[in-house]
Amino acid sequence: QLQLQESGPGVVRPSETLSLTCAVSGGSIDSINYFWGWIRQPPGKGLVWIGSIYYSGSAYYNPSLKSRVTISVDTSKNQFSLKLSSVTAADTAVYYCARRDFSEAHFDSWGQGTLVTVSS
Amino acid sequence: QSVLTQPPSASGTPGQRVTISCSGSSSNIGSQAVDWYQQLPGTAPKLLIYSNNQRPSGVPDRFSGSKSGTSASLAIRGLQSEDEADYYCAAWDDSLNGGVFGGGTKLTVL
């Protein structure tokens, strides 16, 4: 059974870079059938799509975050990563990684999420 | 302000049928499939409906989805207390070239 696990610092200082990794187990990240994505949820608010990446490295980003976001994939470690630069308090959120169906675009498997707080 | 518009809240009594709407535009719902996610308190979202009206394995047939034009709906019949959760619609947006979510609807079982 596929499992995704987010990891990274729980606190990031303002203006610094948020870095998270999603380890994938029970399935291969280089499957041609899936993208791998990041979604975030500010406290008490709704879901926000951050971006998705294919195993080849081809990525799509939310236009509102695109200038600050980089998603990368490491097939040798079966994991993918998120970097968000120049963070502010508005970037405080639970960050989820998830698997996205290649052709139908839905997220069919999610990690448990990790809370990242931007604070000095 | 979310690209897809949902009512912030909905409610019903056990056994009742409730619907949750999701409104978009020609660049998302009008041309792409709609998915629905259920988020129980304190947990990660779970895929409930995909491709407008398909249920993943394990999702009860009490849940159903439909789409017409630039709007979609999630229907829950035979409402149960464990259905109390937040529900989100989602779709790909051709103009943004990215995914978009609705703002979410909090369902209360009275």
Boltz contact constraints between the chains, C-beta under 6 A:
constraints:
  - contact:
      token1: [A, 46]
      token2: [B, 103]
      max_distance: 6.0
  - contact:
      token1: [A, 46]
      token2: [B, 104]
      max_distance: 6.0
  - contact:
      token1: [A, 47]
      token2: [B, 88]
      max_distance: 6.0
  - contact:
      token1: [A, 47]
      token2: [B, 101]
      max_distance: 6.0
  - contact:
      token1: [A, 49]
      token2: [B, 98]
      max_distance: 6.0
  - contact:
      token1: [A, 49]
      token2: [B, 99]
      max_distance: 6.0
  - contact:
      token1: [A, 60]
      token2: [B, 98]
      max_distance: 6.0
  - contact:
      token1: [A, 62]
      token2: [B, 98]
      max_distance: 6.0
  - contact:
      token1: [A, 63]
      token2: [B, 96]
      max_distance: 6.0
  - contact:
      token1: [A, 96]
      token2: [B, 44]
      max_distance: 6.0
  - contact:
      token1: [A, 104]
      token2: [B, 51]
      max_distance: 6.0
  - contact:
      token1: [A, 105]
      token2: [B, 92]
      max_distance: 6.0
  - contact:
      token1: [A, 106]
      token2: [B, 35]
      max_distance: 6.0
  - contact:
      token1: [A, 106]
      token2: [B, 47]
      max_distance: 6.0
  - contact:
      token1: [A, 106]
      token2: [B, 50]
      max_distance: 6.0
  - contact:
      token1: [A, 108]
      token2: [B, 47]
      max_distance: 6.0
  - contact:
      token1: [A, 110]
      token2: [B, 44]
      max_distance: 6.0
  - contact:
      token1: [A, 110]
      token2: [B, 45]
      max_distance: 6.0
  - contact:
      token1: [A, 112]
      token2: [B, 44]
      max_distance: 6.0
  - contact:
      token1: [A, 113]
      token2: [B, 44]
      max_distance: 6.0
